[in-house]
Amino acid sequence: MIADVALPADVRAAGPDAIATYKAAAGFEQLLANELVKALAGESGPLADGPYALQMQESLSSALVSGPGLGLAQRLYKEMRP
């Protein structure tokens, strides 16, 4: 999960409820990225078969959402806030 220091400053300043909301949004973004990578990997090929296929898929999806991510978490956070 995301460490509090890695959260955007406006989220940290908004308090514990905002932090929990952002972390939930970031978790959903990670889940969506995992499913997208799994769908792109297909049924066969280097990302779908083999002893390291799952680790490669997880690494790719983590890389997609690290840093600024896909932007979905920030967007969801703004929509979920009152």
N, C-alpha and C positions, 0 to 999 in steps of 0.2 A: 504494500500500500504506500501511499504518498506520505512522506515526512512533512510535518507542519512547516518547516523552513522552506520547503520546495513549493509551497502554495503561493499563488499570487498575493501581493501585498494587500490588495483591497479585500480579499477573502479573509486573510489573517486578522485584519483590522475590524472586520464585521462581527467577530466573535465565534464562540463554539458552535452555534447552530449553523452559521455560514460555512464553517470548516467541515462539519459533518455533511452538509448538502453538497459541497464541492467534491468531497471524497466519494460520495455516492455517484455523482455525475462522472467522475474520473473512472470509477469502477465499471460503470456502464460502457464508457468509451473503450476501456480495455477489453471487456467482453465482446463488444461489437468488432473490434479489431481482430480478436482471436477467431471469430466466426468468419470474417472476411478472408483472412489468410487461409483458413481451412477450406473455404469454398474455392479460392484461387488455386490451392494446391491440387485440387481434383482428386480423382480416385487412384491415379498411378503417376509415377514420376519421382524425381528426387525429393520433392517436398512432401510427398504423400506416402512413400514406401521407405523401408529401410529402418535400421535400428535407431537412427537419430532424427527421424522425421518429426516427431512430436516436439523435441527440443528445438529444432530449427524453426518450426512454426511458432512456438512460443517466443523465441528470440526475435523473430521478425516482427511479430505483433507488439512486443515490448518496445522495440526500436521505433515503431511507428508512433506510439503514444508517449514516448519519453520526450522530455523538453516541452516544447509548446504543444506537442501532440497533434491530433487532427483538428483541433478547435472545437470539437463537439462538447467536451466537458465544460468549457467556458460558456458555450451557448446554452447548454442544459442548465447550468448553474444560474444564469441570468433569468431563465424562464421559470425556474423553480422558486426563486426568491420572491417574497411579497412586494 
